[in-house]
Amino acid sequence: MNKVWLITGASSGFGRAIAEAALADGDVVVGAVRRPEALDDLVAAHPDQVEALRLDVADTAGAEAAVRDVVARHGRIDVLVNNAGRTHVGAFEETSDEELRELFDVHVFGPAALVRAVLPGMRERRSGAIVQMSSMGGQMSFAGFGAYSGTKFALEGMSEALADEVREFGVRVLIVEPGSFRTGLFGAGRAGVSRDSGLYPKVGETRSLVAGGDGTQPGDPAKAAALVLAALEAERTPLRLPLGDDGVSAVLGHLDQVREEVLAWEKRTRATGFDD
């Protein structure tokens, strides 16, 4: 039976690529976007398979109504893809509460609301999948990406617990951790930036990387989307799926660094219990 997908941020980048891969499999895609007209070409090309749904994921109050709307027309949601998001660059000291809260609304509270809305149906059918689009920045971070990675770390921690809770109900959770892919995430006007005092040279390097990086990223979103679908169909869907040569190298390098630091202090950290 063909699946029904609800994909946020489906008009571009990974959302668009995953939508096109699902359509190629004969599935139905409901693209949740802030501007439904951005999906006009996809709807025109696949009128029986694609619908555009107006939704701002930061408006958590709208999540339940959006899910009810999709279920009323299609009977179910088989796969939720929490993809909508944006990047943000700024030094920790110079990132405001407002900027941080806005980023958490999009990357954490919005996805959480949608997960809560789709889970009752998935539990009842004892099937379904939730795809959380994170980043290699969901496992490691560096200067300028503190706020962005903070939201992705939060999303990954919640999703790891979620996977343990819903596994017995036949629901799969996949955390996708892309490296640098040609998605337009770094495009002009799409990257959020905090004020720049010039006090942090490494943050300035990150700003330059983001400003000049659009259109030259090595990753192919179509290949990434194909791998996401393959992971969902695998007998054992992985919890985490790093993507791209740079993403895999960054995650593995970070894990090696964490292990090295833990082992360096292991004897003393194990000896912090009460003396018998």
Secondary structure, 3 states (H helix, E strand, C coil): CCCEEEEECCCCHHHHHHHHHHHHCCCEEEEEECCHHHHHHHHHHCCCCEEEEECCCCCHHHHHHHHHHHHHHHCCCCEEEECCCCCEEECHHHCCHHHHHHHHHHHHHHHHHHHHHHHHHHHHHCCEEEEEECCHHHCCCCCCEHHHHHHHHHHHHHHHHHHHHHHHHCEEEEEEEECCECCCCCCCCCCEECCCCCCCHHHHHHHHHHHHHCCCCCECHHHHHHHHHHHHHCCCCCCEEEECHHHHHHHHHHHHHHHHHHHHCHHHHHCCCCCC
